[in-house]
């Protein structure tokens, strides 16, 4: 009820005392202003730029290996280092969204990201590069702080759509990261990619300072250690979170297998594609952004389980055309489209289900869920580069197909349990 409504009621009933206004409590955030189109756009853009920092390295692995004299079989550790930092951030930083002022948390992460990105660009050695990338990953979890914030602001009937919209920004950030990093690297070297991103993050920090609402700190009691401990308790107590976490681990392991290893055969003879051209393959994954928006709506309609099963079947099949990367680029692009669509459909559906299961702990459940994602991404990166170094692209494709099939089996075995856990999971 607004102040205008209060005054109108007062004129109708002058003898009645002014109504109490508990809704003006500093702990309650108005829904409409918080979810304005401008703020939704700002959240999406912030997520896009922040998540791009995690994926810049994937088209640049060969250039990094040459510059720092690192063996090709070890260069996948670059992606693993970033994902390790991301995993730490999910556990140690994201849960703070349920306890501290979210605007200050976001601004702090964005500013530190700018510093860490500059350190990556200036890294003089292999170890210095890995250390800086860990910090980059650690701060990139601002994405999940913002996704949880959007879920808190959204009405339950629109939560899937809002999460899907913000996730579309994340997907576009991932896609543009690969293209932009390849383009900049071809023009000015791989280090310039991180210097440019550092400047963008500083600019974004200033925009967020002005545009992000200064939300109050959520109420909470207990120590920081208790807060972190509650994340593990949620994993133990919430079956939906456990099941969806395992699915996230597997689908993003498959996702990382493709995007980490694809630069190796595409940049090698006989194809010998440039970083810019390799980055363009990321644009084929725009289907993932479309899937994110659509899957959110389907999840709101209670079709979460059906969407998950179909998407995992598509994910498994996608590795067949992907396996033809060295002989048919058209088939490869088709496979990339199918893979990105499937992964994002499962991802958005899973987030909607876990948010609905525990609306009182949005930041902690997404932090726990994304820990599974980070583990999967890091494992897939290492496994992919090792498989390619030893047995070639066919082994990479087989690895991705096996991981995807494992996710489909997990869904099939657990679908009944998941359906009973939440009404949105019922087919």
SULZIPE-V447860 format. One record per backbone hydrogen bond with DSSP energy under -1.0 kcal/mol. NH is the residue of the N-H (numbers start at 0). CO is the residue of the C=O. E is the energy in kcal/mol with one decimal. If there is no record, write none. Layout:
nh:NH co:CO e:E
nh:NH co:CO e:E
This chain:
nh:5 co:1 e:-2.0
nh:6 co:2 e:-2.4
nh:7 co:3 e:-1.8
nh:8 co:4 e:-2.4
nh:9 co:5 e:-1.9
nh:10 co:6 e:-1.6
nh:11 co:7 e:-1.5
nh:12 co:8 e:-2.1
nh:15 co:12 e:-1.4
nh:23 co:20 e:-1.9
nh:24 co:21 e:-1.9
nh:27 co:24 e:-2.0
nh:34 co:30 e:-1.5
nh:35 co:32 e:-1.4
nh:39 co:35 e:-2.6
nh:40 co:36 e:-2.3
nh:41 co:37 e:-2.4
nh:42 co:38 e:-2.7
nh:43 co:39 e:-2.1
nh:44 co:40 e:-2.7
nh:45 co:41 e:-2.5
nh:46 co:42 e:-2.3
nh:47 co:43 e:-2.3
nh:48 co:44 e:-2.6
nh:49 co:45 e:-2.4
nh:50 co:46 e:-2.6
nh:51 co:47 e:-1.4
nh:53 co:50 e:-1.3
nh:55 co:51 e:-1.1
nh:59 co:56 e:-1.5
nh:63 co:59 e:-2.7
nh:64 co:60 e:-2.6
nh:65 co:61 e:-2.1
nh:66 co:62 e:-2.5
nh:67 co:63 e:-2.5
nh:69 co:64 e:-2.5
nh:73 co:70 e:-1.7
nh:76 co:73 e:-2.3
nh:77 co:74 e:-2.0
nh:79 co:75 e:-1.8
nh:80 co:76 e:-3.0
nh:81 co:77 e:-1.7
nh:82 co:78 e:-2.4
nh:83 co:79 e:-2.5
nh:84 co:80 e:-2.2
nh:85 co:81 e:-2.1
nh:86 co:82 e:-2.6
nh:87 co:83 e:-2.2
nh:88 co:84 e:-2.3
nh:89 co:85 e:-2.3
nh:90 co:86 e:-1.6
nh:91 co:87 e:-3.0
nh:92 co:88 e:-2.6
nh:93 co:88 e:-2.1
nh:95 co:92 e:-1.6
nh:96 co:93 e:-2.3
nh:97 co:94 e:-1.9
nh:98 co:95 e:-2.1
nh:99 co:95 e:-3.1
nh:104 co:100 e:-1.9
nh:105 co:101 e:-2.6
nh:106 co:102 e:-2.6
nh:107 co:103 e:-2.3
nh:108 co:104 e:-2.1
nh:109 co:105 e:-2.3
nh:110 co:106 e:-2.2
nh:111 co:107 e:-2.1
nh:112 co:108 e:-2.1
nh:113 co:109 e:-1.6
nh:114 co:110 e:-1.4
nh:115 co:111 e:-2.5
nh:116 co:112 e:-2.6
nh:117 co:113 e:-1.7
nh:118 co:114 e:-1.7
nh:119 co:115 e:-1.9
nh:120 co:116 e:-2.1
nh:121 co:117 e:-1.5
nh:122 co:119 e:-1.2
nh:128 co:124 e:-2.2
nh:129 co:125 e:-2.2
nh:130 co:126 e:-2.4
nh:131 co:127 e:-2.2
nh:132 co:128 e:-2.3
nh:133 co:129 e:-1.9
nh:134 co:130 e:-1.4
nh:135 co:131 e:-2.1
nh:136 co:132 e:-2.5
nh:137 co:133 e:-2.3
nh:138 co:134 e:-2.2
nh:139 co:135 e:-1.5
nh:141 co:138 e:-1.5
nh:142 co:139 e:-1.9
nh:144 co:140 e:-1.6
nh:145 co:141 e:-2.1
nh:146 co:142 e:-2.1
nh:147 co:143 e:-2.4
nh:148 co:144 e:-1.8
nh:149 co:145 e:-2.5
nh:150 co:146 e:-2.0
nh:151 co:147 e:-1.9
nh:152 co:148 e:-1.9
nh:153 co:149 e:-1.6
nh:157 co:154 e:-1.9
nh:161 co:157 e:-2.6
nh:162 co:158 e:-2.9
nh:163 co:159 e:-2.4
nh:164 co:160 e:-2.2
nh:165 co:161 e:-2.4
nh:166 co:162 e:-2.5
nh:167 co:163 e:-1.7
nh:168 co:164 e:-1.2
nh:169 co:165 e:-1.5
nh:170 co:166 e:-2.7
nh:171 co:167 e:-2.6
nh:172 co:168 e:-2.1
nh:173 co:169 e:-2.2
nh:174 co:170 e:-2.4
nh:175 co:171 e:-2.9
nh:176 co:172 e:-1.8
nh:177 co:173 e:-1.4
nh:178 co:174 e:-1.6
nh:179 co:175 e:-3.3
nh:180 co:176 e:-2.6
nh:181 co:177 e:-1.7
nh:182 co:178 e:-2.4
nh:183 co:179 e:-2.8
nh:184 co:180 e:-2.2
nh:185 co:181 e:-1.9
nh:186 co:182 e:-1.5
nh:187 co:183 e:-3.3
nh:188 co:184 e:-1.9
nh:194 co:190 e:-1.5
nh:195 co:191 e:-2.5
nh:196 co:192 e:-1.9
nh:197 co:193 e:-1.9
nh:198 co:194 e:-1.8
nh:199 co:195 e:-2.0
nh:200 co:196 e:-2.3
nh:201 co:197 e:-1.8
nh:202 co:198 e:-2.0
nh:203 co:199 e:-2.6
nh:204 co:200 e:-2.1
nh:205 co:201 e:-1.5
nh:206 co:202 e:-1.8
nh:207 co:203 e:-2.8
nh:208 co:204 e:-1.9
nh:209 co:205 e:-1.2
nh:210 co:206 e:-2.9
nh:211 co:207 e:-2.3
nh:214 co:212 e:-2.0
nh:226 co:222 e:-1.9
nh:227 co:223 e:-2.5
nh:228 co:224 e:-2.5
nh:229 co:225 e:-1.8
nh:232 co:228 e:-1.7
nh:233 co:229 e:-2.0
nh:234 co:230 e:-1.6
nh:235 co:231 e:-1.9
nh:236 co:232 e:-2.5
nh:237 co:233 e:-2.2
nh:241 co:237 e:-1.9
nh:242 co:238 e:-2.6
nh:243 co:239 e:-2.6
nh:244 co:240 e:-1.9
nh:245 co:241 e:-2.1
nh:246 co:242 e:-2.1
nh:247 co:243 e:-2.2
nh:248 co:244 e:-2.3
nh:249 co:245 e:-2.0
nh:250 co:246 e:-2.9
nh:251 co:247 e:-2.1
nh:252 co:248 e:-1.1
nh:253 co:249 e:-2.1
nh:254 co:250 e:-2.1
nh:255 co:251 e:-2.1
nh:256 co:252 e:-2.1
nh:257 co:253 e:-1.7
nh:258 co:254 e:-2.2
nh:259 co:255 e:-2.2
nh:260 co:256 e:-1.4
nh:261 co:257 e:-2.2
nh:263 co:260 e:-1.4
nh:265 co:261 e:-1.7
nh:266 co:262 e:-1.9
nh:271 co:267 e:-2.5
nh:272 co:265 e:-3.0
nh:277 co:273 e:-2.3
nh:278 co:274 e:-2.4
nh:279 co:275 e:-1.3
nh:280 co:277 e:-1.0
nh:281 co:278 e:-1.3
nh:282 co:279 e:-1.3
nh:283 co:280 e:-1.3
nh:284 co:281 e:-1.6
nh:285 co:282 e:-1.7
nh:287 co:284 e:-2.3
nh:289 co:285 e:-1.6
nh:290 co:286 e:-2.5
nh:291 co:287 e:-2.0
nh:292 co:288 e:-1.6
nh:293 co:289 e:-2.2
nh:294 co:290 e:-3.1
nh:295 co:291 e:-1.6
nh:296 co:292 e:-1.3
nh:297 co:293 e:-2.3
nh:298 co:294 e:-2.5
nh:299 co:295 e:-1.8
nh:300 co:296 e:-1.2
nh:301 co:298 e:-1.7
nh:302 co:297 e:-2.1
nh:303 co:423 e:-1.2
nh:306 co:302 e:-2.5
nh:307 co:303 e:-2.1
nh:308 co:304 e:-2.3
nh:309 co:305 e:-2.3
nh:310 co:306 e:-2.5
nh:311 co:307 e:-2.3
nh:312 co:308 e:-1.7
nh:313 co:309 e:-2.2
nh:314 co:310 e:-2.5
nh:315 co:311 e:-2.0
nh:316 co:312 e:-2.0
nh:317 co:313 e:-2.1
nh:319 co:316 e:-2.2
nh:321 co:317 e:-1.6
nh:322 co:318 e:-1.4
nh:323 co:320 e:-1.4
nh:324 co:321 e:-1.5
nh:326 co:323 e:-1.6
nh:327 co:323 e:-3.4
nh:331 co:327 e:-1.9
nh:332 co:328 e:-2.4
nh:333 co:329 e:-2.1
nh:334 co:330 e:-2.2
nh:335 co:331 e:-2.3
nh:336 co:332 e:-2.4
nh:337 co:333 e:-2.2
nh:338 co:334 e:-2.6
nh:339 co:335 e:-2.6
nh:340 co:336 e:-2.2
nh:341 co:337 e:-2.3
nh:342 co:338 e:-2.6
nh:343 co:339 e:-2.2
nh:344 co:340 e:-1.9
nh:345 co:341 e:-2.1
nh:346 co:342 e:-2.3
nh:347 co:343 e:-2.5
nh:348 co:344 e:-1.8
nh:349 co:345 e:-2.4
nh:350 co:346 e:-2.1
nh:351 co:347 e:-2.3
nh:352 co:348 e:-1.9
nh:353 co:349 e:-2.3
nh:354 co:350 e:-2.3
nh:355 co:351 e:-1.9
nh:356 co:352 e:-1.6
nh:357 co:353 e:-1.5
nh:360 co:357 e:-1.8
nh:364 co:360 e:-2.5
nh:365 co:361 e:-2.1
nh:366 co:362 e:-2.0
nh:367 co:363 e:-2.4
nh:368 co:364 e:-2.6
nh:369 co:365 e:-2.5
nh:370 co:366 e:-1.1
nh:371 co:367 e:-1.1
nh:372 co:368 e:-1.3
nh:373 co:369 e:-2.6
nh:374 co:370 e:-2.3
nh:375 co:371 e:-2.3
nh:376 co:372 e:-2.6
nh:377 co:373 e:-2.6
nh:378 co:374 e:-2.4
nh:379 co:375 e:-2.5
nh:380 co:376 e:-1.9
nh:381 co:377 e:-1.8
nh:382 co:378 e:-2.5
nh:383 co:379 e:-2.3
nh:384 co:380 e:-1.9
nh:385 co:381 e:-2.0
nh:386 co:382 e:-2.5
nh:387 co:383 e:-2.4
nh:388 co:384 e:-2.2
nh:389 co:385 e:-1.8
nh:390 co:386 e:-3.0
nh:391 co:387 e:-1.1
nh:395 co:391 e:-1.3
nh:396 co:392 e:-2.5
nh:397 co:393 e:-2.2
nh:398 co:394 e:-2.4
nh:399 co:395 e:-2.4
nh:400 co:396 e:-2.3
nh:401 co:397 e:-2.3
nh:402 co:398 e:-2.2
nh:403 co:399 e:-2.2
nh:404 co:400 e:-2.4
nh:405 co:401 e:-2.1
nh:406 co:402 e:-1.7
nh:407 co:403 e:-1.9
nh:408 co:404 e:-2.2
nh:409 co:405 e:-2.3
nh:410 co:406 e:-2.3
nh:411 co:407 e:-2.3
nh:412 co:408 e:-2.5
nh:413 co:409 e:-2.1
nh:414 co:410 e:-1.2
nh:417 co:413 e:-2.4
nh:418 co:414 e:-2.3
nh:419 co:415 e:-1.9
nh:421 co:417 e:-1.1
nh:424 co:421 e:-2.0
nh:425 co:422 e:-1.4
